[in-house]
Each structure stands twice: as C-alpha cells, then as structure tokens.
Amino acid sequence: MHRFVLFVDGSNLFGILRGLEVQVEDYQTFYRYLFDQVVTAWRETAASGDPAPARLVRVYWYVVGDIDQWDLEDSNTQAHLREQFEKDDELRLFYLSEVTRQGAATAVSPRQAWARCFEEIKRWYENKRATLSKMKRFYHAVRSNTDSIDIAERGHWKVDILHRMVTEKGLDTSLAVDMLALLDNYDMAVVISGDADMIPSIELIKGRQKQVSVVEFHRGTRPDKRGRGFASRLKLSADFVVSVYENDLIAAGIGVRSPSSREPRA
C-alpha cells in the first residue's frame, strides 16, 4: 500500500481559486479529486507497470489562526499611534491632503488628519478581525463534516496597523516542519504551496526515500500551460508535477464559477 498525504498551504490555495474565479463547496470531495489526479500521474510515471495500491492517509491543511491584538479604545494605544503618525511625513501629508480634498472649509489641522486616519484604521482592523472570525467558522464546519482533513491553524497575521497591512507568518514553516515530523506516516507527500522556501524540506524527505509531487492549477483546459501560483524551482524539486485545470474542476462538479466571474473561457 502506497500512502499519500496532502500538505496544503491554505492561503496559497485560496489565492489560486480566487484567481481562477472558482468556488469550492465540498473540500473533502475537492481533495479526493486532487488525490485521484496525483495517483493517475504517479501510475503513469511509476517504474513498475503494476504499482502498489494507493491510499489517502490524511490532508493537512495549514491556515491562519490568529491576528495581532490591538485595543484601539485604549488611550495609551491611541497616543502611541498618534505619535507614529506624526513622525510619518508621507502618511501625515496624505491625510492632510485627503481632508482638504474632501471639502474642509477652513485650514486643515493635523488633528483632523489624524482623526480621519484613525477612523479608517479602526474600520480596517475590525474588518480583518471579522474576516478571521468568518474563516474560523468555515474551518469548524469543515471539521464537523469530514474525518480525513486536519486543519492546522498555525499561521498568524502580523499587523502594521498604521499602514493597514498584514504579513502572514508561521504557516509555511509549520507545513515544512510537519512534512519532516510525519515522515513515518506516508510514502508520497503531495504539496500544494507556491513557496520556494519548501524546497529544503522537500530535498530532505526525498533523501529519506520518500516521493514528492506538487499540484499546480491552470486556467482553461488542456493544453493551456499557464501555471498559477507556483515557483518554478519548487516544481523542479518534486518527483513529478500534477496539473489541474479550471474547466476540469467545473466539469467534474468540484467547483462552480464565482458570482463575479465572466463568461466561461474555452
């Protein structure tokens, strides 16, 4: 029995599906479809004409689980942010210009500029927290409806709140570490990630006599060759690459067109 495990970078996968304008409703069926595609490719590349039976052991799906905590009602926090705002000439001048442009009748003060900036910071941060809460409800629903998917909430959103930016931390590292920690549980690691930082881990597990495949996604139908979201060096490090096409997902009932998508492409 040849044991397969899927290691999935959730942020990368969501980004790919959003780019393809495809929505997946049943992720257990989705991952089973990917597994079947990998097994087909594996059998085609196997040295033996009669490879061992294949079994999907587990899907390890790595996602963002928390976010930097900011108490924006705290006066000390507000004072700290105001101080940083005053030191940031580009940001301060931008908001002075914004308040002026939107029709201030009198001379615009730095206080007005900061008030506008802080208002937008609060709204942005609450939206990010709401997005994370919605994601957590989705993960709970997935866990409740499948026994083959482990969702690992290992990623963290590091917040640059003044500039309204988030940086994802920890997700790809956790995935790479678990690929090594779980070596005894699989014969084939199937990787869904666009991060070239995975390459050292892939080389290590191949050195332990394990096989690695990567799954890449394409728009359209075969033989469209425009890959989405994968580092070429990552593909070169794998034993083989499995291509999954947008229109095949739709035709198989695995995904549906996003409401905002245009007419189906040929």
Contacts in CASP RR format, 6 or more apart in sequence:
PFRMAT RR
TARGET T0000
AUTHOR 0000-0000-0000
METHOD contacts of the structure
MODEL  1
MHRFVLFVDGSNLFGILRGLEVQVEDYQTFYRYLFDQVVTAWRETAASGD
PAPARLVRVYWYVVGDIDQWDLEDSNTQAHLREQFEKDDELRLFYLSEVT
RQGAATAVSPRQAWARCFEEIKRWYENKRATLSKMKRFYHAVRSNTDSID
IAERGHWKVDILHRMVTEKGLDTSLAVDMLALLDNYDMAVVISGDADMIP
SIELIKGRQKQVSVVEFHRGTRPDKRGRGFASRLKLSADFVVSVYENDLI
AAGIGVRSPSSREPRA
1 52 0 8 1.000
1 53 0 8 1.000
1 54 0 8 1.000
1 55 0 8 1.000
2 42 0 8 1.000
2 51 0 8 1.000
2 52 0 8 1.000
2 53 0 8 1.000
2 54 0 8 1.000
2 55 0 8 1.000
2 187 0 8 1.000
2 188 0 8 1.000
3 55 0 8 1.000
3 57 0 8 1.000
3 185 0 8 1.000
3 186 0 8 1.000
3 187 0 8 1.000
3 188 0 8 1.000
4 35 0 8 1.000
4 38 0 8 1.000
4 39 0 8 1.000
4 54 0 8 1.000
4 55 0 8 1.000
4 56 0 8 1.000
4 57 0 8 1.000
4 186 0 8 1.000
4 187 0 8 1.000
4 188 0 8 1.000
4 190 0 8 1.000
5 56 0 8 1.000
5 57 0 8 1.000
5 58 0 8 1.000
5 59 0 8 1.000
5 60 0 8 1.000
5 182 0 8 1.000
5 185 0 8 1.000
5 186 0 8 1.000
5 188 0 8 1.000
5 189 0 8 1.000
5 190 0 8 1.000
6 31 0 8 1.000
6 34 0 8 1.000
6 35 0 8 1.000
6 56 0 8 1.000
6 58 0 8 1.000
6 59 0 8 1.000
6 60 0 8 1.000
6 61 0 8 1.000
6 190 0 8 1.000
6 192 0 8 1.000
7 60 0 8 1.000
7 62 0 8 1.000
7 175 0 8 1.000
7 178 0 8 1.000
7 179 0 8 1.000
7 189 0 8 1.000
7 190 0 8 1.000
7 191 0 8 1.000
7 192 0 8 1.000
7 193 0 8 1.000
8 31 0 8 1.000
8 59 0 8 1.000
8 60 0 8 1.000
8 61 0 8 1.000
8 62 0 8 1.000
8 175 0 8 1.000
8 192 0 8 1.000
8 193 0 8 1.000
9 62 0 8 1.000
9 171 0 8 1.000
9 172 0 8 1.000
9 175 0 8 1.000
9 192 0 8 1.000
9 193 0 8 1.000
9 194 0 8 1.000
9 195 0 8 1.000
10 61 0 8 1.000
10 62 0 8 1.000
10 63 0 8 1.000
10 171 0 8 1.000
10 192 0 8 1.000
11 63 0 8 1.000
11 64 0 8 1.000
11 168 0 8 1.000
11 171 0 8 1.000
12 192 0 8 1.000
12 193 0 8 1.000
12 194 0 8 1.000
12 195 0 8 1.000
12 229 0 8 1.000
13 192 0 8 1.000
16 217 0 8 1.000
16 228 0 8 1.000
16 229 0 8 1.000
17 23 0 8 1.000
17 24 0 8 1.000
17 217 0 8 1.000
18 258 0 8 1.000
19 228 0 8 1.000
20 217 0 8 1.000
20 219 0 8 1.000
20 228 0 8 1.000
20 246 0 8 1.000
20 249 0 8 1.000
21 257 0 8 1.000
21 258 0 8 1.000
21 260 0 8 1.000
21 261 0 8 1.000
21 262 0 8 1.000
22 246 0 8 1.000
22 249 0 8 1.000
22 250 0 8 1.000
22 255 0 8 1.000
22 256 0 8 1.000
22 257 0 8 1.000
22 258 0 8 1.000
23 255 0 8 1.000
23 256 0 8 1.000
23 257 0 8 1.000
23 258 0 8 1.000
24 30 0 8 1.000
24 249 0 8 1.000
24 254 0 8 1.000
24 255 0 8 1.000
25 255 0 8 1.000
25 256 0 8 1.000
26 254 0 8 1.000
27 61 0 8 1.000
27 142 0 8 1.000
27 146 0 8 1.000
27 149 0 8 1.000
28 142 0 8 1.000
28 145 0 8 1.000
28 146 0 8 1.000
28 148 0 8 1.000
28 149 0 8 1.000
29 254 0 8 1.000
30 254 0 8 1.000
30 255 0 8 1.000
31 56 0 8 1.000
31 59 0 8 1.000
31 148 0 8 1.000
31 149 0 8 1.000
32 56 0 8 1.000
33 249 0 8 1.000
33 252 0 8 1.000
33 254 0 8 1.000
34 190 0 8 1.000
34 192 0 8 1.000
34 215 0 8 1.000
34 242 0 8 1.000
34 244 0 8 1.000
35 54 0 8 1.000
35 56 0 8 1.000
35 190 0 8 1.000
37 215 0 8 1.000
37 242 0 8 1.000
37 244 0 8 1.000
38 188 0 8 1.000
38 190 0 8 1.000
38 213 0 8 1.000
38 215 0 8 1.000
38 242 0 8 1.000
39 54 0 8 1.000
41 213 0 8 1.000
41 240 0 8 1.000
41 242 0 8 1.000
42 51 0 8 1.000
42 54 0 8 1.000
42 188 0 8 1.000
42 211 0 8 1.000
42 213 0 8 1.000
42 240 0 8 1.000
43 51 0 8 1.000
45 239 0 8 1.000
45 240 0 8 1.000
56 148 0 8 1.000
57 185 0 8 1.000
57 186 0 8 1.000
58 148 0 8 1.000
58 149 0 8 1.000
58 150 0 8 1.000
58 185 0 8 1.000
59 148 0 8 1.000
59 149 0 8 1.000
59 150 0 8 1.000
60 150 0 8 1.000
60 152 0 8 1.000
60 175 0 8 1.000
60 178 0 8 1.000
60 182 0 8 1.000
61 149 0 8 1.000
61 150 0 8 1.000
61 151 0 8 1.000
61 152 0 8 1.000
62 152 0 8 1.000
62 154 0 8 1.000
62 155 0 8 1.000
62 171 0 8 1.000
62 172 0 8 1.000
62 174 0 8 1.000
62 175 0 8 1.000
63 135 0 8 1.000
63 139 0 8 1.000
63 151 0 8 1.000
63 152 0 8 1.000
63 153 0 8 1.000
63 154 0 8 1.000
63 155 0 8 1.000
63 171 0 8 1.000
64 132 0 8 1.000
64 135 0 8 1.000
64 153 0 8 1.000
64 155 0 8 1.000
64 156 0 8 1.000
64 157 0 8 1.000
64 168 0 8 1.000
64 171 0 8 1.000
65 132 0 8 1.000
65 135 0 8 1.000
65 136 0 8 1.000
65 153 0 8 1.000
65 154 0 8 1.000
65 155 0 8 1.000
65 156 0 8 1.000
66 132 0 8 1.000
66 153 0 8 1.000
66 155 0 8 1.000
66 156 0 8 1.000
66 157 0 8 1.000
67 128 0 8 1.000
67 129 0 8 1.000
67 132 0 8 1.000
67 156 0 8 1.000
67 157 0 8 1.000
67 159 0 8 1.000
67 166 0 8 1.000
68 156 0 8 1.000
68 157 0 8 1.000
68 158 0 8 1.000
68 159 0 8 1.000
68 161 0 8 1.000
70 77 0 8 1.000
70 125 0 8 1.000
70 159 0 8 1.000
70 161 0 8 1.000
71 77 0 8 1.000
72 78 0 8 1.000
72 118 0 8 1.000
72 121 0 8 1.000
72 122 0 8 1.000
72 125 0 8 1.000
78 118 0 8 1.000
81 118 0 8 1.000
81 121 0 8 1.000
81 161 0 8 1.000
81 162 0 8 1.000
82 114 0 8 1.000
82 118 0 8 1.000
84 162 0 8 1.000
85 91 0 8 1.000
85 92 0 8 1.000
85 114 0 8 1.000
85 117 0 8 1.000
85 162 0 8 1.000
86 92 0 8 1.000
86 110 0 8 1.000
86 114 0 8 1.000
88 162 0 8 1.000
91 117 0 8 1.000
91 162 0 8 1.000
91 163 0 8 1.000
92 110 0 8 1.000
92 113 0 8 1.000
92 114 0 8 1.000
95 113 0 8 1.000
95 114 0 8 1.000
95 116 0 8 1.000
95 117 0 8 1.000
96 108 0 8 1.000
96 110 0 8 1.000
96 113 0 8 1.000
98 113 0 8 1.000
98 116 0 8 1.000
99 108 0 8 1.000
99 112 0 8 1.000
99 113 0 8 1.000
99 116 0 8 1.000
100 108 0 8 1.000
104 112 0 8 1.000
117 162 0 8 1.000
120 164 0 8 1.000
121 161 0 8 1.000
121 162 0 8 1.000
121 164 0 8 1.000
124 164 0 8 1.000
125 159 0 8 1.000
125 161 0 8 1.000
125 164 0 8 1.000
128 157 0 8 1.000
128 159 0 8 1.000
128 166 0 8 1.000
132 157 0 8 1.000
136 153 0 8 1.000
139 151 0 8 1.000
139 153 0 8 1.000
142 149 0 8 1.000
142 151 0 8 1.000
143 149 0 8 1.000
143 151 0 8 1.000
152 174 0 8 1.000
152 178 0 8 1.000
154 170 0 8 1.000
154 171 0 8 1.000
154 174 0 8 1.000
154 175 0 8 1.000
155 168 0 8 1.000
155 169 0 8 1.000
155 170 0 8 1.000
155 171 0 8 1.000
155 174 0 8 1.000
156 168 0 8 1.000
156 169 0 8 1.000
156 170 0 8 1.000
156 171 0 8 1.000
157 166 0 8 1.000
157 167 0 8 1.000
157 168 0 8 1.000
157 169 0 8 1.000
158 166 0 8 1.000
158 167 0 8 1.000
158 168 0 8 1.000
158 169 0 8 1.000
159 165 0 8 1.000
159 166 0 8 1.000
160 166 0 8 1.000
160 167 0 8 1.000
172 193 0 8 1.000
172 195 0 8 1.000
172 197 0 8 1.000
172 198 0 8 1.000
175 193 0 8 1.000
175 198 0 8 1.000
176 197 0 8 1.000
176 198 0 8 1.000
176 200 0 8 1.000
176 201 0 8 1.000
177 201 0 8 1.000
179 189 0 8 1.000
179 191 0 8 1.000
179 201 0 8 1.000
179 202 0 8 1.000
179 205 0 8 1.000
180 201 0 8 1.000
180 204 0 8 1.000
180 205 0 8 1.000
183 205 0 8 1.000
183 208 0 8 1.000
183 210 0 8 1.000
186 210 0 8 1.000
187 210 0 8 1.000
187 211 0 8 1.000
188 210 0 8 1.000
188 211 0 8 1.000
188 212 0 8 1.000
188 213 0 8 1.000
189 202 0 8 1.000
189 205 0 8 1.000
189 210 0 8 1.000
189 211 0 8 1.000
189 212 0 8 1.000
189 213 0 8 1.000
190 212 0 8 1.000
190 213 0 8 1.000
190 214 0 8 1.000
190 215 0 8 1.000
190 242 0 8 1.000
191 198 0 8 1.000
191 202 0 8 1.000
191 212 0 8 1.000
191 213 0 8 1.000
191 214 0 8 1.000
191 215 0 8 1.000
191 234 0 8 1.000
191 238 0 8 1.000
192 214 0 8 1.000
192 215 0 8 1.000
193 214 0 8 1.000
193 234 0 8 1.000
194 229 0 8 1.000
194 230 0 8 1.000
194 231 0 8 1.000
194 234 0 8 1.000
195 231 0 8 1.000
195 234 0 8 1.000
196 231 0 8 1.000
196 233 0 8 1.000
196 234 0 8 1.000
198 234 0 8 1.000
198 237 0 8 1.000
199 233 0 8 1.000
199 234 0 8 1.000
199 237 0 8 1.000
202 212 0 8 1.000
202 234 0 8 1.000
202 237 0 8 1.000
202 238 0 8 1.000
203 237 0 8 1.000
205 212 0 8 1.000
206 212 0 8 1.000
206 239 0 8 1.000
211 239 0 8 1.000
212 237 0 8 1.000
212 238 0 8 1.000
212 239 0 8 1.000
213 238 0 8 1.000
213 239 0 8 1.000
213 240 0 8 1.000
213 241 0 8 1.000
213 242 0 8 1.000
214 230 0 8 1.000
214 234 0 8 1.000
214 235 0 8 1.000
214 238 0 8 1.000
214 241 0 8 1.000
214 242 0 8 1.000
215 241 0 8 1.000
215 242 0 8 1.000
215 244 0 8 1.000
216 227 0 8 1.000
216 228 0 8 1.000
216 229 0 8 1.000
216 230 0 8 1.000
216 235 0 8 1.000
216 241 0 8 1.000
216 242 0 8 1.000
216 243 0 8 1.000
216 244 0 8 1.000
217 227 0 8 1.000
217 228 0 8 1.000
217 229 0 8 1.000
217 243 0 8 1.000
217 244 0 8 1.000
217 245 0 8 1.000
217 246 0 8 1.000
218 224 0 8 1.000
218 225 0 8 1.000
218 226 0 8 1.000
218 227 0 8 1.000
218 228 0 8 1.000
218 243 0 8 1.000
218 244 0 8 1.000
218 245 0 8 1.000
218 246 0 8 1.000
219 226 0 8 1.000
219 228 0 8 1.000
219 245 0 8 1.000
219 246 0 8 1.000
219 265 0 8 1.000
220 245 0 8 1.000
220 246 0 8 1.000
220 247 0 8 1.000
220 265 0 8 1.000
220 266 0 8 1.000
221 245 0 8 1.000
221 246 0 8 1.000
221 247 0 8 1.000
221 248 0 8 1.000
221 266 0 8 1.000
222 243 0 8 1.000
222 245 0 8 1.000
222 248 0 8 1.000
224 245 0 8 1.000
227 243 0 8 1.000
235 241 0 8 1.000
246 265 0 8 1.000
247 264 0 8 1.000
247 265 0 8 1.000
249 255 0 8 1.000
250 256 0 8 1.000
250 257 0 8 1.000
250 264 0 8 1.000
257 264 0 8 1.000
END
